[in-house]
């Protein structure tokens, strides 16, 4: 298994997948981000053996609740757009061979899937509110990203929906 830590959550992917923390890419950090102000990045990119590219954003609000839940779907869509815009230049100009390889694999994918991994407090309370309705966020992401993925997923550790990776 390949393990990636994102905001304190451990993501374990099969060894035969191509996976990377996209927001750590040197191409993104040193080249692409300089194009314009406000460019965002997804947390993880993965390509499985069926040539499905997984675009994964991770949000953990168990300790630090979100103050504006209505904007989460828009934020995820923005990150997906910006990340996808970087894939073609990265497959050509990235200097890191692993980054270039994954950018080529994403470009050659047969299918794109968008996943928001959203952790919230298990129990609702005034101190730790569960302010985000995953169904509403999923609907907003679907509305904004339908041409990219008509069936985006919003999951947490308890509802991984038969995904092939684990989170702990």
N, C-alpha and C positions, 0 to 999 in steps of 0.2 A: 504494500500500500504506500501511496505517496501522501504525506501529511502536509497541510498548509494551515497556518494559524492566521485567522482573520478576526481581529477585534476580540481575542480571547477564546474564540470558538475554533476547534480543530476539525478540519475537513479532510477526510480520508478517501482518496480516489484509487481506483484500480491501477496497478502498475503499468498496464498496457495503454493507458490513456495519455494524451498530451495535456498537461495542466500547468498553469502558471498564475501567479499573482500579477495581474495586468498592471495594477497601479504601482508596482515596483519596477516595471520595465524601464530600462535606461532610455529606450526610444521614446517612450511616453514622457518621462521626466526631463530629458535633456533636449529633445527635438520637437515632438508634437505639441506639447503644452505651450510652446512659445508662439504658436500660430496666432492665438487670440486669447483675450482674457475670458475666464469663466469655463474653460474646457475641463470636463470631468472625466472620471474613469470608473469602470466597474472594478469589483474586487478580484474576481477570478474568471479566467477563460479556460475552457476544457473542450477537448474533442475526443469522442468515444470511438470505438471500433466500427460503428455503423455510420461514421462520418457525420454525426450530429454535433454541432457546436453549441456548447452550453455557455450562456452569458449570465454570470451570477453576481448579484449584488447582495451584500450582507449588512443587516442592521440588527443590533442588539440593544434593545431599550429596557432591559431588565434592571440596570442600575441607573441609567440616565434617560428618563422618559423624554419622548419627543414632544415639542411644544406646538408644532403645526402639522398634525397628522394629514390634513387635506392635501398637502403639497407633496407627499411621499411618492405617489404615482408619477407626477410630473418630474420629480427628481430622478427617479429610476429611468424614465423614458429619455431624459436628457443624457444620462450616463451611457445608455445603450447607443444613442445616436453618435455621441462623441467617440465612443470606443470603436464602433463599426467604421466611422470615418477614418480612424487611424490604421485599420487593418491593411488596406491596400498599400499605403506608403510604407508601413512596417515590413511587409513582405518583400519590398524592393530595397528599402534603405536602412533597415535595422542593422546595426553592427554586431549585435549579439546573435550568434547562430541559433540558439534556442528560441529567442524571440522571433527571428525570421521564420523558423520552422513552424512554430505555432500559428503565426500570422498566415502562412501559406496553407496550413491545415484548416483554419477557420474559413479562409477564402474558398477553399475547395469543398467545403462541407455541403452535404445534400439538404441539411435542415438546420435551422436556427431555433434555439429554445432559450427563453428568458426566464430566469428564476430569481425571485426575491426571497432570500432566507431572512425571515423576520422573527426575532425573539422578543417577547414581551413578558411582563410579570405574569406568573401563573394565576395568581389571585388578584382580583381587582380591589384596590383600596384607594383612599384619598392620597395617601403618601406615595403609592406605586400604582397609578392608574393604568389600565389597559385601554389606551385611548384610540388605538388603531383597529378598525375592523378589516381583517384580511380580505374579506370578500369585496369590500368597497375598493380597496387598493388594487386588487386583481382586476376588477372591472375597469378601473381607470387606466391601468397599464395596457389591458387588452384594447381599449378604445384608442389609445395613443400609438400603440405598436402593432396593430393588426397586420400590416404588411410584413412585419418582421417575424412575429409569432402570434398567431390567432388564439393560442391557448397558453398564455404565460402562467407560471405557477407562483403562488405565494405559499411558502411552507415554513415550518419550524421543526425542531427536533422531534416533536411528537407526531408530525404529519408529513413524513418524507415521501409519501405516495409512490412507493416502489422505485425511487431513484437509486441509481447504482453506486452512490457514495454515501458515506456516513458522516454525521456531525456529532461532536461531543463537547 
